[in-house]
Amino acid sequence: MPEVLVIGAAGKTGRAVTRALASRGVRVRAAVRPGSTSPVYAGPLARAVPLDLETGAGLAEAMAGVDGVHHLAPNVHPGEVAMARRVADAAVAQGVSRFVFHSVLHPEDASMPHHLRKAEAEKVVRERIASATILRPAAYLQNLEGGVRAGLLEVPYSLDSRFTNVDLDDVAEVAAHAFIQDGYEGATLDLAGPETMTMREMAAVATEALGHPVEARELPLDAWLAGAGSGLPEQARNDLAAMFRSYDRGGLVGDCTTLRSLLGRAPRTWRELLAS
Ligand SMILES: NC(=O)c1ccc[n+]([C@@H]2O[C@H](COP(=O)([O-])OP(=O)(O)OC[C@H]3O[C@@H](n4cnc5c(N)ncnc54)[C@H](OP(=O)(O)O)[C@@H]3O)[C@@H](O)[C@H]2O)c1
């Protein structure tokens, strides 16, 4: 079985990808920011290694001898393109045979600066590693899970915008397959969920699935900027505000055909996730 370096392994995506790989018998080097206190997936097949994506410190050591790299940048990070360049260059230097880059659905969408950075990062990766697999996931269903389990689905955009949020574990399963199955080399894969739903509809389904009321509430963007957004670095705040305005205008919708075909089964629905 191969050994895979998972970058951002203490984050939401990295933990899911590490779990998906380890549960298939793949050894994982779980790269974590030096000094991080976030929990990493713990298991006999996973071991943590320090890596600072902003400076590249630890990169060569973390990558030495691995067969594959799953690269992602921290959410809305201004250095995403430089990180992609640094990690892809290191993978080429080390002769890593499989490279997966975790992008986003519709990276070309110019209404969201962090999507455009993803488009540029994809280009940087593709120029260096033609065989790289690029995953373009929709927003995760799990982003909303904690709130609805507590009875509130609150978002700073229209409750009537439409989304095809995807189960993060389905995305992680595809990421794991990209390292252990053939056919993923050079592919760019949209990974959208199986249902197109508004936030209002997701709250209604959650109410039924959880057996307690789940309120859907729109938070004015100004209230988000003055509240949760106020503690963020300026660029992250601006990027997220641009994302919320884009979601307000048109949601984020993709086609589920690719995900269904790669999984060889129906992707998990919102109701199934909440019932699990
Ligand atoms: N969330 C979604 O719905 C979604 C959908 C599609 C695509 N994506 C993409 O998936 C990627 C990951 O998102 P996420 O939600 O999983 O992010 P996340 O939970 O914030 O995880 C990012 C991880 O990166 C680590 N990190 C931060 N700065 C670092 C540094 N300088 N060096 C090394 N590691 C560093 C963080 O460490 P600490 O834990 O120590 O802070 C964290 O564990 C993003 O690029 C995002 O755009 C997300």
Ligand as a Chemical Component Dictionary entry (heavy atoms), coordinates in Angstrom:
data_LIG
# 
_chem_comp.id                   LIG 
_chem_comp.type                 NON-POLYMER 
_chem_comp.pdbx_formal_charge   0 
_chem_comp.three_letter_code    LIG 
# 
loop_
_chem_comp_atom.comp_id 
_chem_comp_atom.atom_id 
_chem_comp_atom.alt_atom_id 
_chem_comp_atom.type_symbol 
_chem_comp_atom.charge 
_chem_comp_atom.model_Cartn_x 
_chem_comp_atom.model_Cartn_y 
_chem_comp_atom.model_Cartn_z 
_chem_comp_atom.pdbx_ordinal 
LIG N1  N1  N 0  -15.287 23.948 3.719  1  
LIG C1  C1  C 0  -15.861 23.740 2.547  2  
LIG O1  O1  O 0  -17.091 23.647 2.391  3  
LIG C2  C2  C 0  -14.973 23.575 1.322  4  
LIG C3  C3  C 0  -15.541 23.196 0.107  5  
LIG C4  C4  C 0  -14.723 23.063 -1.004 6  
LIG C5  C5  C 0  -13.369 23.293 -0.906 7  
LIG N2  N2  N 1  -12.845 23.667 0.306  8  
LIG C6  C6  C 0  -11.411 23.932 0.386  9  
LIG O2  O2  O 0  -10.816 22.970 1.220  10 
LIG C7  C7  C 0  -9.656  23.547 1.829  11 
LIG C8  C8  C 0  -9.625  23.220 3.303  12 
LIG O3  O3  O 0  -10.762 23.735 3.910  13 
LIG P1  P1  P 0  -11.131 23.304 5.384  14 
LIG O4  O4  O 0  -12.504 23.813 5.614  15 
LIG O5  O5  O -1 -10.830 21.870 5.593  16 
LIG O6  O6  O 0  -10.081 24.188 6.188  17 
LIG P2  P2  P 0  -9.640  24.141 7.698  18 
LIG O7  O7  O 0  -10.545 23.249 8.496  19 
LIG O8  O8  O 0  -9.468  25.549 8.112  20 
LIG O9  O9  O 0  -8.220  23.418 7.629  21 
LIG C9  C9  C 0  -7.082  24.071 7.213  22 
LIG C10 C10 C 0  -5.898  23.480 7.964  23 
LIG O10 O10 O 0  -4.725  24.168 7.509  24 
LIG C11 C11 C 0  -3.906  24.386 8.635  25 
LIG N3  N3  N 0  -2.994  25.521 8.434  26 
LIG C12 C12 C 0  -3.256  26.843 8.606  27 
LIG N4  N4  N 0  -2.153  27.573 8.351  28 
LIG C13 C13 C 0  -1.178  26.684 8.057  29 
LIG C14 C14 C 0  0.206   26.805 7.743  30 
LIG N5  N5  N 0  0.797   27.994 7.647  31 
LIG N6  N6  N 0  0.918   25.677 7.506  32 
LIG C15 C15 C 0  0.344   24.450 7.587  33 
LIG N7  N7  N 0  -0.957  24.265 7.878  34 
LIG C16 C16 C 0  -1.715  25.371 8.107  35 
LIG C17 C17 C 0  -4.848  24.658 9.769  36 
LIG O11 O11 O 0  -4.142  24.381 10.960 37 
LIG P3  P3  P 0  -4.768  24.670 12.417 38 
LIG O12 O12 O 0  -5.840  23.628 12.582 39 
LIG O13 O13 O 0  -3.643  24.465 13.339 40 
LIG O14 O14 O 0  -5.289  26.067 12.387 41 
LIG C18 C18 C 0  -5.987  23.699 9.476  42 
LIG O15 O15 O 0  -5.811  22.469 10.144 43 
LIG C19 C19 C 0  -9.678  25.049 1.539  44 
LIG O16 O16 O 0  -8.742  25.322 0.530  45 
LIG C20 C20 C 0  -11.097 25.272 1.044  46 
LIG O17 O17 O 0  -11.191 26.315 0.113  47 
LIG C21 C21 C 0  -13.607 23.788 1.418  48 
# 
loop_
_chem_comp_bond.comp_id 
_chem_comp_bond.atom_id_1 
_chem_comp_bond.atom_id_2 
_chem_comp_bond.value_order 
_chem_comp_bond.pdbx_ordinal 
LIG N1  C1  SING 1  
LIG C1  O1  DOUB 2  
LIG C1  C2  SING 3  
LIG C2  C3  SING 4  
LIG C2  C21 DOUB 5  
LIG C3  C4  DOUB 6  
LIG C4  C5  SING 7  
LIG C5  N2  DOUB 8  
LIG N2  C6  SING 9  
LIG N2  C21 SING 10 
LIG C6  O2  SING 11 
LIG C6  C20 SING 12 
LIG O2  C7  SING 13 
LIG C7  C8  SING 14 
LIG C7  C19 SING 15 
LIG C8  O3  SING 16 
LIG O3  P1  SING 17 
LIG P1  O4  DOUB 18 
LIG P1  O5  SING 19 
LIG P1  O6  SING 20 
LIG O6  P2  SING 21 
LIG P2  O7  DOUB 22 
LIG P2  O8  SING 23 
LIG P2  O9  SING 24 
LIG O9  C9  SING 25 
LIG C9  C10 SING 26 
LIG C10 O10 SING 27 
LIG C10 C18 SING 28 
LIG O10 C11 SING 29 
LIG C11 N3  SING 30 
LIG C11 C17 SING 31 
LIG N3  C12 SING 32 
LIG N3  C16 SING 33 
LIG C12 N4  DOUB 34 
LIG N4  C13 SING 35 
LIG C13 C14 SING 36 
LIG C13 C16 DOUB 37 
LIG C14 N5  SING 38 
LIG C14 N6  DOUB 39 
LIG N6  C15 SING 40 
LIG C15 N7  DOUB 41 
LIG N7  C16 SING 42 
LIG C17 O11 SING 43 
LIG C17 C18 SING 44 
LIG O11 P3  SING 45 
LIG P3  O12 DOUB 46 
LIG P3  O13 SING 47 
LIG P3  O14 SING 48 
LIG C18 O15 SING 49 
LIG C19 O16 SING 50 
LIG C19 C20 SING 51 
LIG C20 O17 SING 52 
# 
